[in-house]
């Protein structure tokens, strides 16, 4: 009796498991078929969209060509002008680095030119100061002051070997890059000597008033009176005078 029950109980579950497996396989296969169909439809849609985009691009290019042809018909020179503009743009791109190099070289040349200009101003100042003092002394009838100044300058400048210029306002040091035995340095000395030898020639010279020179000269002329400083004149009242 027990053996029959066990056989019946063992046989029934086996048929149920087989049915469940077949149902699962059927469901999986149907699911995979649906997935394949969905992927196939996606690919079809992508191909259609791609073909439509390609057609749209072709139509756009055709419209652009037609528009260019119409513009050429309305203005025949427009196409040539466009080609020239493209060439100009290419040339500008090529010339841009050259322009930067030129600006750099210009800055490099500008610095020594400014230094050379400053040096020339110092030369002119060295030449003019002694001449202006000599002319002012002759005008005021005190040539002995100019003689003392010329002797002092002669001793100092000749001892320094007639340098090109001096550093600092009081000329305490010879310039670092000053060349020696320069005509600029001896020119003021020679002109002052000639003016003292022939005072009448001083009347032909004109010069602007130097406040520092006038203060120093007025103090030397009237040593008894208190020193009276005169400030620099404004640009409106600044006039040249003949001495």
FENGI-V908469 format. One record per residue. RES is the residue in three letters. PHI is phi as a letter, one per 40 degrees, with the letter a starting at -180 (* if undefined). PSI is psi as a letter, one per 30 degrees, with the letter a starting at -180 (none if undefined). D_LAST is the distance of its C-alpha to the last C-alpha in whole Angstrom. Layout:
# FENGI-V908469
res: (RES & RES)
phi: (PHI & PHI)
psi: (PSI & PSI)
d_last: (D_LAST & D_LAST)
This chain:
# FENGI-V908469
res: (UNK & UNK & UNK & UNK & UNK & UNK & UNK & UNK & UNK & UNK & UNK & UNK & UNK & UNK & UNK & UNK & UNK & UNK & UNK & UNK & UNK & UNK & UNK & UNK & UNK & UNK & UNK & UNK & UNK & UNK & UNK & UNK & UNK & UNK & UNK & UNK & UNK & UNK & UNK & UNK & UNK & UNK & UNK & UNK & UNK & UNK & UNK & UNK & UNK & UNK & UNK & UNK & UNK & UNK & UNK & UNK & UNK & UNK & UNK & UNK & UNK & UNK & UNK & UNK & UNK & UNK & UNK & UNK & UNK & UNK & UNK & UNK & UNK & UNK & UNK & UNK & UNK & UNK & UNK & UNK & UNK & UNK & UNK & UNK & UNK & UNK & UNK & UNK & UNK & UNK & UNK & UNK & UNK & UNK & UNK & UNK & UNK & UNK & UNK & UNK & UNK & UNK & UNK & UNK & UNK & UNK & UNK & UNK & UNK & UNK & UNK & UNK & UNK & UNK & UNK & UNK & UNK & UNK & UNK & UNK & UNK & UNK & UNK & UNK & UNK & UNK & UNK & UNK & UNK & UNK & UNK & UNK & UNK & UNK & UNK & UNK & UNK & UNK & UNK & UNK & UNK & UNK & UNK & UNK & UNK & UNK & UNK & UNK & UNK & UNK & UNK & UNK & UNK & UNK & UNK & UNK & UNK & UNK & UNK & UNK & UNK & UNK & UNK & UNK & UNK & UNK & UNK & UNK & UNK & UNK & UNK & UNK & UNK & UNK & UNK & UNK & UNK & UNK & UNK & UNK & UNK & UNK & UNK & UNK & UNK & UNK & UNK & UNK & UNK & UNK & UNK & UNK & UNK & UNK & UNK & UNK & UNK & UNK & UNK & UNK & UNK & UNK & UNK & UNK & UNK & UNK & UNK & UNK & UNK & UNK & UNK & UNK & UNK & UNK & UNK & UNK & UNK & UNK & UNK & UNK & UNK & UNK & UNK & UNK & UNK & UNK & UNK & UNK & UNK & UNK & UNK & UNK & UNK & UNK & UNK & UNK & UNK & UNK & UNK & UNK & UNK & UNK & UNK)
phi: (* & c & c & c & c & c & c & c & c & c & c & c & c & c & c & c & c & c & c & c & c & c & c & c & c & c & c & c & c & c & c & c & c & c & c & c & c & c & c & c & c & c & c & c & c & c & c & c & c & c & c & c & c & c & c & c & c & c & c & c & c & c & c & c & c & c & c & c & c & c & c & c & c & c & b & c & c & c & c & c & c & c & c & c & c & c & c & c & c & c & c & c & c & c & c & d & c & c & c & c & c & c & c & c & c & c & c & c & c & c & c & c & c & c & c & c & c & c & c & c & c & c & c & c & c & c & c & c & c & c & c & c & c & c & c & c & c & c & c & c & g & b & c & c & c & c & c & c & c & c & c & c & c & c & c & c & c & c & c & c & g & f & c & c & a & b & c & g & c & c & f & c & b & c & d & c & b & c & c & c & f & b & c & d & c & c & c & c & c & c & c & c & c & c & c & c & c & b & c & c & c & c & c & c & c & b & a & c & c & b & c & c & c & c & c & c & c & c & c & c & c & b & c & c & c & c & c & b & c & b & c & c & c & c & c & c & c & c & b & c & b & c & b)
psi: (e & e & e & e & e & e & e & e & e & f & e & e & f & e & e & e & e & e & e & e & e & e & e & e & e & e & e & e & e & e & e & e & e & e & e & e & e & e & e & e & e & e & e & e & e & e & e & e & e & e & e & e & e & e & e & e & e & e & e & e & e & e & e & e & e & e & e & e & e & e & e & e & e & e & j & f & f & e & e & e & e & e & e & e & e & e & e & e & e & e & e & e & e & e & f & e & e & e & e & e & e & e & e & e & e & e & e & e & f & e & e & e & e & e & e & e & e & e & e & e & e & e & e & e & e & e & e & e & e & e & e & e & e & e & e & e & e & e & e & g & g & i & f & e & e & e & e & e & e & e & e & e & e & e & e & e & e & e & e & g & h & i & l & e & l & l & l & l & e & g & h & f & k & k & k & e & g & k & l & l & h & k & e & e & e & f & e & e & e & e & e & e & e & e & e & e & f & i & f & f & f & f & f & f & k & k & l & k & k & j & e & e & e & e & e & e & e & e & e & e & e & i & f & e & l & l & k & j & k & k & l & k & l & l & f & e & f & j & l & k & l & k & none)
d_last: (159 & 156 & 155 & 156 & 153 & 151 & 151 & 150 & 147 & 146 & 146 & 145 & 141 & 141 & 141 & 139 & 136 & 136 & 136 & 133 & 131 & 132 & 130 & 127 & 127 & 127 & 125 & 122 & 123 & 122 & 119 & 118 & 119 & 117 & 114 & 114 & 115 & 111 & 109 & 111 & 110 & 106 & 106 & 107 & 104 & 102 & 102 & 103 & 99 & 98 & 99 & 98 & 94 & 94 & 95 & 93 & 90 & 91 & 91 & 88 & 87 & 89 & 87 & 84 & 84 & 86 & 83 & 80 & 82 & 82 & 78 & 78 & 80 & 78 & 75 & 75 & 72 & 72 & 74 & 71 & 68 & 70 & 70 & 67 & 66 & 68 & 66 & 63 & 64 & 65 & 62 & 60 & 62 & 61 & 57 & 57 & 57 & 55 & 52 & 52 & 52 & 49 & 47 & 48 & 46 & 43 & 43 & 43 & 41 & 38 & 38 & 37 & 35 & 33 & 33 & 31 & 29 & 28 & 28 & 25 & 23 & 24 & 23 & 19 & 19 & 20 & 18 & 14 & 14 & 14 & 12 & 9 & 11 & 10 & 7 & 7 & 9 & 8 & 6 & 9 & 11 & 13 & 13 & 17 & 16 & 14 & 18 & 20 & 18 & 19 & 22 & 23 & 22 & 24 & 27 & 27 & 26 & 28 & 31 & 31 & 31 & 28 & 29 & 28 & 27 & 28 & 30 & 29 & 26 & 26 & 27 & 30 & 32 & 31 & 32 & 36 & 35 & 32 & 33 & 32 & 30 & 28 & 25 & 23 & 23 & 23 & 20 & 17 & 19 & 19 & 15 & 14 & 17 & 16 & 12 & 14 & 16 & 14 & 11 & 10 & 10 & 7 & 5 & 8 & 6 & 6 & 7 & 10 & 10 & 13 & 15 & 17 & 14 & 13 & 17 & 17 & 14 & 16 & 19 & 18 & 17 & 20 & 23 & 25 & 24 & 25 & 23 & 22 & 21 & 19 & 21 & 19 & 18 & 21 & 21 & 21 & 18 & 16 & 13 & 10 & 6 & 4 & 0)
